[in-house]
Structures are given as structure tokens and as C-alpha cells.
Amino acid sequence: MANEIKAHAVYTTNETQKLLKISKSTLKRMLKSGLLRANKVGRQYRILGKEILYVVSPSVEKKAVDRYLQFKQKVTKRINKW
């Protein structure tokens, strides 16, 4: 697995542990406290890459969202001109 965290990828708890280099108990605490948001599928958690990015660096995640919104505005303006 690559060390790059993809914002729209879905990760398991084991993959998240390896990416963040934390123990299983630390990951459980993060999930339980709400620091790391996840969806439960059956008996397992699935974590979006953007949630991991937010934990690692909120500023990086914010920049990505800002750039996406800027791009979306440009596209919307061009479409509205038609």
C-alpha cells in the first residue's frame, strides 16, 4: 500500500493504523471520542481518506476543500454562460 492518503478512498481500521502509525487501542480511542469519524459496516469500521487527512493536518484538508470550491465556481460560471 502506498503512503499517500487519497481523500475519496475508503480505508479499513488496519490500513488507517498503518497510515497514522498508531496502535489499535489508540485508533479505538480516536473513534470512540469522535476525533476520527467512521462508518460502521456490519461489525467493522470504514474510514474515509478525508477524515484521516483532517486528523493529520486540518490545514491541508481545508486547502483541498477551498481549491475544490474555487474550481466548482469556475465550472458553474462557464456552464451558466451557455
N, C-alpha and C positions, 0 to 999 in steps of 0.2 A: 504494500500500500504506500502511496506517495504521502509525503509530509504536508502537501498542500491541502488546505481545508476549502472545499467547494461550498459556497453558500447555499446552493439548492440541492445538495446531496443529502441523503438520509444515512445516519450512522447508528451502529449498534452501541451498546454500552462498552463493549470490549474495544471497539475501534476508537471511541471517544477517550477511553482511558489511555490508550497508546498515544493518541494525538496530543492530549493535555499532559501526558506523563505524570499521572496521578494514580493513587491506589484505588481499589474497588470501594473501600469504605469512604474515601473522600468523595468519590463520584456519587455514592448513595446519599451522603450528607448534602451535596450540592443539589441533587434532585429533590430531596425531601424539603429543603429550605426554600426552594424556588429560585435559587441562584442560576440554575441551569434548567431551562424549560424543556419538557419532552412529552411525547405522546405515548400512551401505553397501548401496545398491540398484543392482545392476548395476555400473556404473563411477562412480556418483555417490553422494554422501553426503546423508542426510536427517537433520535435527536437530530434536528435539522442543523446543517452546517452553519447557518447564520446565527443560531443560538450559541454554538461553540465559538464562532468568531466574536460574538458580543462579549463572551466571558474572557477571551484572550485579550481583546482590545476594543472597547466600545467606540473609540475614535475611528478605527479602521472600518467598522461596521457602519458608522454614521456617514463616513465619506462615501462608501459604496452606495448607500441609500440616496444621498444627495446627488451623486452623479447619475444614478438611475432616474431620479425625478427630473433632472435637467434634460436628459435625453428624451424622456417621455414628453416633456413640454415642447421640445423642438419638433418631435414627430407629430404631436397633436396640432401644432400650428400649421405645419405643412399639409396635413390632412384636411384641416378646416378651410384652407385656401382653395381646395378643389371644389 
